[in-house]
Amino acid sequence: MLYHSTNNSAHRVDLKEAILRSLPPDNGLYMPDTLPVLDKSFWEIWRELTFPEIGIAVADAFFGEDVPPQALVDIVEGTVSFDAPLVTLGPGDHILELFHGPTLAFKDFGARFMARLMAWLTRDDDRKLTVLVATSGDTGGAVASAFHNVPGTRVVILYPKGKVSGLQEKQLTALGGNITALEIDGSFDDCQALVKSAFLDRELSEVLNLTSANSINLARLVPQSFYYIHAARQLPEGVAPTFVIPSGNFGNLTAGLLAMQLGLQVDHMIAATNRNDVVPEYLKKGVYSPRPSVPTISNAMDVGAPSNFVRMQALFGGSWETMKSRITGITFSDDQTRAAIREVKSLYNYEIDPHGAIAWLAARQWRASHPGSATVSLETAHPSKFPDVMDAELGAHCVEIPERLAILANREKVSIPLPFDITIFHDWLRRAL
């Protein structure tokens, strides 16, 4: 399989180059030359398959031409070692819990798969691999966990100063070893711009053997498509879900589109956002206007220039009309989000985090205008990762903190402060690495 840039279909590379270099030199994103479709034999038995078996079939469809079958089995089984259960709150109102992994966030699926795929791709290389990642909250923690003390790798995580929760920050800064955290005086978009700038400096990228762990990397998206199929098989036969995705950089929604491309029957997709509503605005008006992000209590969604928008466009052939017929954008404020957290607890005795709360609000709005719809809201992070918000809405210490997160609370934060400055960042990379 070859992979081309979204900015230039003539620029084509193999799997190793697409995954390890992450970003084409023209600042596009890599896409497969041929988008796979799972054959009829898979869809005849898919409801009887286990979660890992679904993942193996999907991974084989995307990467089977380049990665041997047993290697793919090992990669997927090492990734999907925890469940993504569907919880029903009421008629047609379902929650997909994606926080049962080691860092309590949906990013564990992509990070663990990517770490294992990269290890296979570099199995004969002597050079150390440098993983760069920008995070608005959960990505950095998942990547740090997946790559922590993996031989032959070093990880540099960029996060916006003062814009992630305290426990999220500890997941980035308290592991040590081969993990380095850079505390950037700026926004997530600034962190993402710095990461991209390093890849676009081809000399720097080559010298440091850079790769990205953000959703600009295709290896992050493919494993996220596993749980869309897994979620749908937990619904009654014949029910086509409407997936409601709390969206920031739009990698998660793009993974859902890949699942649809594979043949999954989906009624509709909803992009649920906070005040950072660039994509919902595009879906309504046909005009894409990226802008600086605005801080909110759903911090992982505070993205003003979502990278994966170009992949979304590619999947719809650049057609606004087609995209808006399959995806609806809905936006909510912090006050509405807070009220939803209280309401879900009051109605269902269920604790939902600020990102899942936005999805739940969008799902309720959709069902009101589309009676009979079965909405599946993605709960992307455990609510204990947001103690300030949860305590304010539900009462102090209302949410039990799982031990794997609680043990980080008293560890020392170790980070390196840097301004948002490309020259200073590149100089730091050359000196430190």
C-alpha positions as CSV (number, residue, x, y, z in Angstrom):
1,M,0.0,0.0,0.0
2,L,1.2,3.5,-0.8
3,Y,0.2,6.7,0.9
4,H,-0.2,10.1,-0.6
5,S,-0.3,13.7,0.7
6,T,-3.6,15.4,0.9
7,N,-1.9,18.4,-0.7
8,N,-0.3,16.5,-3.6
9,S,-1.6,13.1,-4.7
10,A,1.7,12.6,-6.7
11,H,3.7,12.6,-3.5
12,R,3.5,8.9,-2.5
13,V,5.4,6.9,0.1
14,D,5.4,3.5,1.7
15,L,4.0,2.5,5.1
16,K,7.2,3.0,7.0
17,E,7.7,6.5,5.7
18,A,4.1,7.5,6.2
19,I,4.1,6.3,9.8
20,L,7.6,7.2,11.0
21,R,7.8,10.6,9.2
22,S,4.1,11.3,10.0
23,L,3.9,14.5,7.9
24,P,4.6,15.1,4.2
25,P,7.0,17.8,3.3
26,D,4.2,19.9,1.8
27,N,2.4,20.1,5.2
28,G,-0.5,17.9,4.0
29,L,-1.5,14.7,5.8
30,Y,-1.0,11.1,4.6
31,M,-3.9,9.1,3.3
32,P,-4.0,5.6,1.8
33,D,-4.0,5.4,-2.0
34,T,-6.9,3.0,-1.7
35,L,-9.4,3.1,1.1
36,P,-10.2,-0.5,2.2
37,V,-13.6,-2.0,2.5
38,L,-14.2,-5.1,4.6
39,D,-15.7,-7.9,2.5
40,K,-19.1,-9.5,2.8
41,S,-17.7,-12.5,4.8
42,F,-16.7,-10.1,7.6
43,W,-20.1,-8.4,7.8
44,E,-21.8,-11.8,7.9
45,I,-20.2,-12.7,11.2
46,W,-19.1,-9.3,12.7
47,R,-21.6,-9.4,15.6
48,E,-20.2,-12.7,16.8
49,L,-16.6,-11.4,16.8
50,T,-14.6,-10.3,19.8
51,F,-13.3,-6.8,20.1
52,P,-9.7,-7.9,19.3
53,E,-11.0,-10.0,16.3
54,I,-12.7,-6.8,14.9
55,G,-9.4,-4.9,15.4
56,I,-7.4,-7.6,13.7
57,A,-9.7,-7.5,10.6
58,V,-9.6,-3.7,10.4
59,A,-5.8,-3.6,10.9
60,D,-5.3,-6.2,8.2
61,A,-7.5,-4.3,5.8
62,F,-5.3,-1.2,6.2
63,F,-1.9,-2.6,6.8
64,G,-2.0,-6.3,5.8
65,E,-0.1,-5.7,2.6
66,D,2.9,-4.6,4.6
67,V,2.7,-6.2,8.0
68,P,2.7,-10.0,8.5
69,P,-0.5,-11.5,9.9
70,Q,1.1,-12.7,13.2
71,A,2.7,-9.3,13.8
72,L,-0.7,-7.6,13.3
73,V,-2.3,-10.1,15.7
74,D,0.3,-9.3,18.3
75,I,0.0,-5.5,17.8
76,V,-3.8,-5.5,18.1
77,E,-4.0,-7.9,21.0
78,G,-1.5,-5.8,22.8
79,T,-3.6,-2.8,22.1
80,V,-7.1,-4.0,22.8
81,S,-6.5,-5.5,26.3
82,F,-9.4,-3.6,27.8
83,D,-13.1,-3.1,26.8
84,A,-15.1,-0.3,25.4
85,P,-18.6,-1.1,26.9
86,L,-21.8,0.5,25.8
87,V,-23.9,1.9,28.6
88,T,-27.6,2.6,28.1
89,L,-29.1,5.6,30.0
90,G,-32.5,5.6,28.4
91,P,-34.4,4.7,25.2
92,G,-32.0,5.4,22.3
93,D,-29.6,7.1,24.7
94,H,-26.3,5.2,24.8
95,I,-22.8,6.1,26.1
96,L,-19.7,4.4,24.7
97,E,-17.1,4.3,27.6
98,L,-13.6,4.7,26.1
99,F,-11.8,5.4,29.4
100,H,-11.0,1.8,30.6
101,G,-7.3,1.9,29.4
102,P,-4.2,2.6,31.4
103,T,-4.5,6.4,31.2
104,L,-8.3,6.6,31.4
105,A,-8.8,8.1,28.0
106,F,-9.7,7.0,24.5
107,K,-6.3,8.0,23.3
108,D,-5.0,4.8,24.8
109,F,-6.2,2.8,21.8
110,G,-4.3,4.9,19.3
111,A,-1.2,5.4,21.4
112,R,-0.8,1.7,22.3
113,F,-1.3,0.6,18.7
114,M,1.1,3.2,17.3
115,A,3.8,2.3,19.8
116,R,3.6,-1.3,18.8
117,L,3.4,-0.7,15.0
118,M,6.4,1.7,15.2
119,A,8.4,-0.9,17.2
120,W,7.7,-3.4,14.4
121,L,8.6,-0.9,11.7
122,T,11.9,-0.1,13.4
123,R,12.8,-3.6,14.5
124,D,16.0,-3.6,12.4
125,D,17.0,0.0,13.0
126,D,19.8,1.1,15.2
127,R,18.8,4.8,15.5
128,K,16.8,6.1,18.4
129,L,13.3,7.3,17.4
130,T,12.2,10.7,18.7
131,V,8.4,10.9,19.2
132,L,7.0,14.5,19.2
133,V,3.5,15.1,20.4
134,A,1.3,18.1,21.1
135,T,-1.5,17.6,23.7
136,S,-4.5,19.5,24.9
137,G,-5.0,17.0,27.7
138,D,-5.2,13.3,27.1
139,T,-3.0,12.6,24.1
140,G,0.2,13.3,25.9
141,G,-0.7,11.0,28.9
142,A,-1.6,8.1,26.6
143,V,1.5,8.5,24.5
144,A,3.7,8.8,27.6
145,S,2.2,5.6,29.0
146,A,2.5,3.7,25.7
147,F,6.1,4.7,25.1
148,H,7.4,4.9,28.7
149,N,10.8,3.2,28.8
150,V,10.3,1.5,25.4
151,P,13.9,0.8,24.2
152,G,15.1,3.0,21.3
153,T,12.6,5.7,21.8
154,R,12.5,9.2,23.5
155,V,9.3,11.2,23.8
156,V,8.9,15.0,23.8
157,I,5.4,16.2,24.9
158,L,4.4,19.8,24.3
159,Y,1.4,21.1,26.3
160,P,-0.1,24.5,26.8
161,K,0.8,26.1,30.2
162,G,-2.2,26.3,32.6
163,K,-4.6,24.7,30.1
164,V,-4.7,21.1,31.2
165,S,-6.1,19.7,34.4
166,G,-3.8,19.0,37.3
167,L,-4.0,15.2,37.1
168,Q,-3.7,15.3,33.3
169,E,-0.5,17.4,33.8
170,K,0.9,14.8,36.2
171,Q,0.4,12.1,33.5
172,L,2.7,14.1,31.2
173,T,5.3,15.3,33.7
174,A,5.7,12.7,36.4
175,L,6.9,9.6,34.6
176,G,10.5,10.6,33.8
177,G,12.7,8.1,32.1
178,N,12.5,8.7,28.3
179,I,9.6,11.1,28.6
180,T,10.3,14.9,28.5
181,A,7.5,17.5,29.0
182,L,7.7,21.0,27.5
183,E,5.3,23.5,29.1
184,I,4.6,26.0,26.2
185,D,3.4,29.5,27.0
186,G,0.6,29.4,24.5
187,S,-2.4,27.4,23.3
188,F,-2.8,23.8,22.0
189,D,-2.7,25.2,18.4
190,D,0.6,26.8,19.2
191,C,2.0,23.5,20.5
192,Q,0.7,21.8,17.4
193,A,2.3,24.4,15.2
194,L,5.7,23.8,16.9
195,V,5.4,20.1,16.3
196,K,4.6,20.6,12.6
197,S,7.4,23.0,12.2
198,A,9.9,20.4,13.4
199,F,8.7,18.0,10.8
200,L,8.8,20.6,8.0
201,D,12.4,21.2,8.8
202,R,13.6,18.1,6.9
203,E,17.2,18.4,8.1
204,L,16.1,18.6,11.8
205,S,13.6,15.8,11.3
206,E,16.2,13.5,9.7
207,V,18.9,14.2,12.2
208,L,16.6,13.6,15.2
209,N,14.7,10.7,13.5
210,L,11.4,12.4,14.3
211,T,8.0,10.9,14.3
212,S,4.6,12.2,15.5
213,A,2.1,10.7,17.9
214,N,-0.6,13.2,17.2
215,S,-3.6,12.3,15.1
216,I,-1.8,13.7,12.1
217,N,-0.2,10.2,12.2
218,L,-2.5,7.7,10.4
219,A,-1.5,5.0,12.9
220,R,-3.4,6.9,15.6
221,L,-6.7,6.9,13.6
222,V,-7.0,3.3,12.3
223,P,-7.2,1.7,15.8
224,Q,-9.8,4.2,16.9
225,S,-12.1,2.9,14.1
226,F,-12.1,-0.5,15.9
227,Y,-14.4,0.8,18.7
228,Y,-17.0,2.2,16.3
229,I,-17.6,-1.2,14.9
230,H,-17.4,-2.7,18.4
231,A,-20.0,-0.2,19.7
232,A,-22.4,-0.9,16.8
233,R,-22.4,-4.6,17.5
234,Q,-23.5,-4.0,21.0
235,L,-26.8,-2.4,19.7
236,P,-29.8,-4.6,18.7
237,E,-29.5,-6.1,15.2
238,G,-30.8,-3.7,12.5
239,V,-30.2,-0.5,14.5
240,A,-27.9,1.9,12.7
241,P,-26.3,4.2,15.3
242,T,-25.9,8.0,15.2
243,F,-22.4,8.6,16.7
244,V,-22.0,11.8,18.7
245,I,-18.3,12.7,19.0
246,P,-16.9,15.4,21.3
247,S,-14.5,17.0,18.8
248,G,-11.3,19.0,19.0
249,N,-8.6,18.0,16.5
250,F,-11.2,15.8,14.7
251,G,-9.1,12.6,14.7
252,N,-11.8,10.7,16.5
253,L,-14.5,11.7,14.1
254,T,-12.2,10.9,11.2
255,A,-11.7,7.4,12.6
256,G,-15.5,7.0,12.6
257,L,-15.6,8.0,8.9
258,L,-13.0,5.3,8.2
259,A,-15.2,2.8,9.9
260,M,-18.0,3.9,7.6
261,Q,-15.7,3.5,4.7
262,L,-15.0,0.0,5.8
263,G,-18.7,-0.8,5.5
264,L,-20.2,0.0,8.9
265,Q,-23.8,1.1,8.6
266,V,-24.1,4.5,10.4
267,D,-27.2,6.6,10.4
268,H,-25.4,9.9,11.0
269,M,-22.4,11.5,12.6
270,I,-22.5,14.5,15.0
271,A,-19.5,16.7,15.7
272,A,-20.2,18.1,19.2
273,T,-17.9,21.0,20.2
274,N,-17.5,23.7,22.8
275,R,-17.0,27.4,21.8
276,N,-14.3,26.3,19.4
277,D,-16.8,25.7,16.6
278,V,-14.7,26.0,13.4
279,V,-16.0,22.8,11.9
280,P,-19.7,23.2,12.9
281,E,-19.5,26.7,11.4
282,Y,-18.1,25.2,8.2
283,L,-20.9,22.6,8.1
284,K,-23.5,25.3,8.4
285,K,-22.0,28.0,6.1
286,G,-19.5,26.2,3.8
287,V,-16.7,28.5,4.9
288,Y,-13.7,27.1,6.8
289,S,-12.2,29.8,9.1
290,P,-9.6,28.5,11.6
291,R,-8.9,30.9,14.4
292,P,-7.1,31.0,17.8
293,S,-8.7,28.6,20.3
294,V,-10.7,29.7,23.3
295,P,-10.1,28.0,26.7
296,T,-13.0,26.0,28.1
297,I,-13.7,23.4,30.8
298,S,-13.6,20.7,28.1
299,N,-10.0,21.5,27.4
300,A,-9.2,18.6,25.1
301,M,-11.5,20.1,22.6
302,D,-9.9,23.6,22.7
303,V,-8.6,23.5,19.1
304,G,-9.0,26.4,16.6
305,A,-7.3,24.8,13.6
306,P,-8.1,21.1,13.6
307,S,-5.5,19.1,11.6
308,N,-7.8,16.3,10.5
309,F,-10.2,18.7,8.7
310,V,-8.2,18.1,5.5
311,R,-8.7,14.3,5.9
312,M,-12.4,14.9,6.3
313,Q,-12.5,16.9,3.1
314,A,-10.5,14.2,1.3
315,L,-12.9,11.5,2.4
316,F,-15.8,13.5,1.0
317,G,-14.0,14.5,-2.2
318,G,-13.9,18.1,-1.1
319,S,-17.7,18.4,-1.3
320,W,-19.3,20.5,1.4
321,E,-22.8,19.3,0.4
322,T,-21.8,15.7,0.8
323,M,-20.1,16.3,4.1
324,K,-22.9,18.2,5.7
325,S,-25.4,15.5,4.6
326,R,-23.5,13.0,6.7
327,I,-22.2,15.2,9.6
328,T,-24.0,17.7,11.7
329,G,-22.1,20.2,14.0
330,I,-23.6,21.2,17.3
331,T,-22.0,23.6,19.8
332,F,-22.5,24.2,23.6
333,S,-21.2,26.7,26.2
334,D,-19.4,26.0,29.5
335,D,-22.6,26.8,31.4
336,Q,-24.6,24.3,29.3
337,T,-21.9,21.7,29.9
338,R,-21.9,22.2,33.6
339,A,-25.7,21.9,33.7
340,A,-25.5,18.7,31.7
341,I,-23.0,17.1,34.2
342,R,-25.5,17.8,37.0
343,E,-28.5,16.6,35.0
344,V,-27.0,13.3,33.9
345,K,-26.0,12.6,37.6
346,S,-29.5,13.6,38.8
347,L,-31.4,11.6,36.1
348,Y,-29.3,8.5,35.8
349,N,-26.8,8.6,38.7
350,Y,-24.1,8.6,36.0
351,E,-21.0,10.7,36.3
352,I,-20.0,12.1,32.9
353,D,-17.0,14.2,32.1
354,P,-17.1,17.7,30.5
355,H,-16.3,16.3,27.0
356,G,-18.9,13.5,27.2
357,A,-21.4,16.0,28.6
358,I,-21.2,18.0,25.4
359,A,-21.8,14.8,23.4
360,W,-24.7,13.9,25.5
361,L,-26.3,17.4,25.0
362,A,-25.9,17.1,21.3
363,A,-27.3,13.6,21.3
364,R,-30.4,14.7,23.2
365,Q,-30.9,17.6,20.8
366,W,-30.6,15.2,17.9
367,R,-33.1,12.7,19.3
368,A,-35.6,15.5,19.9
369,S,-35.7,16.3,16.2
370,H,-35.1,12.7,15.0
371,P,-37.4,10.5,17.1
372,G,-36.4,6.9,17.2
373,S,-32.7,7.6,16.6
374,A,-30.2,5.5,18.6
375,T,-27.5,7.9,19.6
376,V,-24.1,6.7,20.8
377,S,-22.3,9.5,22.7
378,L,-18.5,8.9,23.1
379,E,-17.4,9.3,26.7
380,T,-13.7,9.9,25.9
381,A,-12.2,10.4,29.4
382,H,-12.8,9.3,32.9
383,P,-14.5,12.1,34.9
384,S,-11.9,11.8,37.7
385,K,-9.4,13.5,35.4
386,F,-11.3,16.8,35.8
387,P,-11.7,17.1,39.6
388,D,-12.1,20.9,39.7
389,V,-15.1,20.8,37.3
390,M,-16.7,17.6,38.8
391,D,-16.3,18.8,42.4
392,A,-17.8,22.2,41.6
393,E,-20.9,20.6,40.0
394,L,-21.4,17.4,42.0
395,G,-19.7,18.1,45.3
396,A,-16.2,17.6,46.7
397,H,-14.6,14.2,46.0
398,C,-17.8,13.0,44.3
399,V,-15.9,11.0,41.7
400,E,-13.7,8.2,42.9
401,I,-10.2,8.4,41.4
402,P,-8.9,5.1,40.0
403,E,-5.7,4.0,41.7
404,R,-3.6,4.2,38.5
405,L,-4.4,7.9,38.3
406,A,-4.5,8.7,42.1
407,I,-0.9,7.5,42.5
408,L,0.3,10.3,40.3
409,A,-1.1,13.1,42.5
410,N,1.8,13.3,44.9
411,R,4.6,12.8,42.3
412,E,6.8,15.7,41.4
413,K,5.9,17.6,38.3
414,V,9.0,17.9,36.0
415,S,8.6,20.1,33.0
416,I,10.7,22.6,30.9
417,P,9.0,25.9,30.2
418,L,9.4,27.4,26.7
419,P,7.8,30.3,24.9
420,F,5.9,29.8,21.7
421,D,8.9,30.5,19.4
422,I,9.9,28.1,16.6
423,T,13.6,29.1,16.6
424,I,13.9,28.6,20.4
425,F,12.0,25.2,20.1
426,H,14.3,24.0,17.3
427,D,17.4,25.1,19.2
428,W,16.2,23.2,22.3
429,L,15.6,20.1,20.2
430,R,19.2,20.2,18.8
431,R,20.8,20.9,22.2
432,A,18.7,18.5,24.3
433,L,18.4,15.6,22.0
